[in-house]
């Protein structure tokens, strides 16, 4: 028997509203979601995608950067390009 711990989604209406407002505008910038480890970033995005982006065409990329050290612009460019 294998157990998995599913992250609990705690009321984050302001973050969901921000994401909805951001995705409704013309794309001018990349949106980075960052925060402390295990703070619910991925869960927030999965909830947003499930509730707000169904039946729409978006090119969503997810990068797990937990093992990457990015401290400046040069590191960022080297990581992604």
N, C-alpha and C positions, 0 to 999 in steps of 0.2 A: 504494500500500500504506500503510495507516494502522496505526500502532502505538499501543497503549495500555498503560500500566503498571498492572498489577493489584497492589494492596497485598498483601504477604505476611502471613499470619496466624501470628504467633509465639505460642507457648504462653501463654495467658492464662486458665488454668483458674480462678484465684481470682476474676477479674472475671466470668466466665461463671457461676460459682456464686453470686456476689452478685446478679447479674441474675435468676437463676432463683429464688433465695430471695425477692427483692423482688417479683417478679411473682406469686408464689404467695400473697402476703398480700392482705388486703382493701385496696383503694386508698384511701389517706389523704393521699398527697402526690404531687406531680409529681416525677419523677426526671429530673434534669439530668445529662447526660454532657458533661464539659468537659475540656479539656487542651490542650497545645501543638498547634499546627498540624501536621498529618501524623503524629500519634502513634498513629493506628489506631482512633479513636473510631467512625467510620462502619463500618469493617470489622468491629469487635467487635460492633456492633449487628446488622449483616447476618448474621454467623455465628450469633449468638444466635437471631435470628428464624428463620433457616433450620433450625436444629437443635432448637429448643425450642417454637416457636409454631406448628408446622404443625397444621392441622386444628382450630385454636382461634380463637375470635372475640375479637380485641383491636382497639381503636381506636388505632393507632399514628400519631403525627404526627412528621414530620421537618422541622426548620427549619434552613436553612443561614444561620448568623449571622456568617459570615466578614466581611461588609461592614458589619456593624452594630456600633456602639459602645454597649455597655450597661454602665454603671458604677454604677448605683444602681437602687433599686426603681422609681422614677418612669420611668426609661428602659425598664425591663422591661415595665411596664404599657403604656407608649406603643407599644412594639414589637409586643406581642401582642394588645392590645385597642384 
